[in-house]
Structure formats: C-alpha cells, structure tokens
Amino acid sequence: MPQLNPNPWFSIMLLTWFTFSLLIQPKLLSFTPTNTPTNKTTTAKPSPWTWPWT
C-alpha cells in the first residue's frame, strides 16, 4: 500500500509546513484588521424577573 510508505509524503508534508510557517504566515499576520475591537461599555445589571407564583 502506498499510504504506508512515508518516503515521498513525509518530505512533502515537511516542505509544505515550513513554507506555510516561514513564508505565508508572517505575511498573513502582518495585515491589520479592518475593524479594531473596542471595549464594551458596562451597563446597569437588569433586575431579576419576578415570577408570579413565588
């Protein structure tokens, strides 16, 4: 079975992984997000629900 022979596929996987981690990933991480996150304003906590049967 060719799937069990790691000779060609392991080197292809390593080459792909190194290409992604060393070349592509820094380029992707350098982009700035278009919408910057802002802090939520804290609002007053709503009063608990009053159940009619209690």
Backbone torsions as a table, in degrees:
resi	resn	phi	psi	omega
1	MET	NA	129.9	-177.1
2	PRO	-72.6	-20.7	-179.3
3	GLN	-67.1	-27.0	-176.5
4	LEU	-85.1	-9.0	178.9
5	ASN	-90.6	108.1	-175.9
6	PRO	-82.4	0.2	-174.9
7	ASN	-54.9	-61.8	-177.5
8	PRO	-77.7	-33.4	-170.0
9	TRP	-78.2	-31.8	179.8
10	PHE	-67.6	-41.0	178.9
11	SER	-68.5	-36.4	176.8
12	ILE	-65.1	-42.0	179.1
13	MET	-63.7	-44.7	179.6
14	LEU	-63.3	-43.2	178.9
15	LEU	-62.2	-42.7	178.0
16	THR	-64.8	-42.3	-178.9
17	TRP	-64.8	-45.0	178.6
18	PHE	-66.2	-37.2	177.4
19	THR	-62.4	-44.3	179.8
20	PHE	-65.6	-47.7	-172.5
21	SER	-74.3	-28.8	-176.6
22	LEU	-98.0	-27.9	-176.0
23	LEU	-110.7	-49.3	-172.3
24	ILE	-81.5	-42.9	-175.8
25	GLN	-61.4	-46.0	177.7
26	PRO	-61.6	-33.5	177.9
27	LYS	-67.8	-39.0	179.3
28	LEU	-70.4	-36.7	-178.2
29	LEU	-75.2	-16.1	-179.3
30	SER	-77.5	-17.3	178.9
31	PHE	-68.4	138.8	177.2
32	THR	-91.5	141.5	179.1
33	PRO	-67.4	145.6	-176.8
34	THR	-76.5	-28.8	-179.9
35	ASN	-121.3	108.6	-176.1
36	THR	-78.1	139.6	-178.5
37	PRO	-71.0	143.1	177.6
38	THR	-118.9	155.5	178.5
39	ASN	-73.8	141.1	177.4
40	LYS	-77.0	142.1	175.6
41	THR	-81.2	138.0	-179.5
42	THR	-81.4	130.6	179.6
43	THR	-109.1	166.4	179.7
44	ALA	-65.7	142.1	-178.6
45	LYS	-72.3	132.3	-179.3
46	PRO	-68.2	150.6	179.9
47	SER	-70.9	149.0	-178.8
48	PRO	-65.5	152.9	-178.7
49	TRP	-69.4	135.5	176.9
50	THR	-96.2	115.9	-179.5
51	TRP	-83.9	135.9	-175.8
52	PRO	-69.4	-21.2	-176.5
53	TRP	-94.5	2.4	179.1
54	THR	-102.7	NA	NA
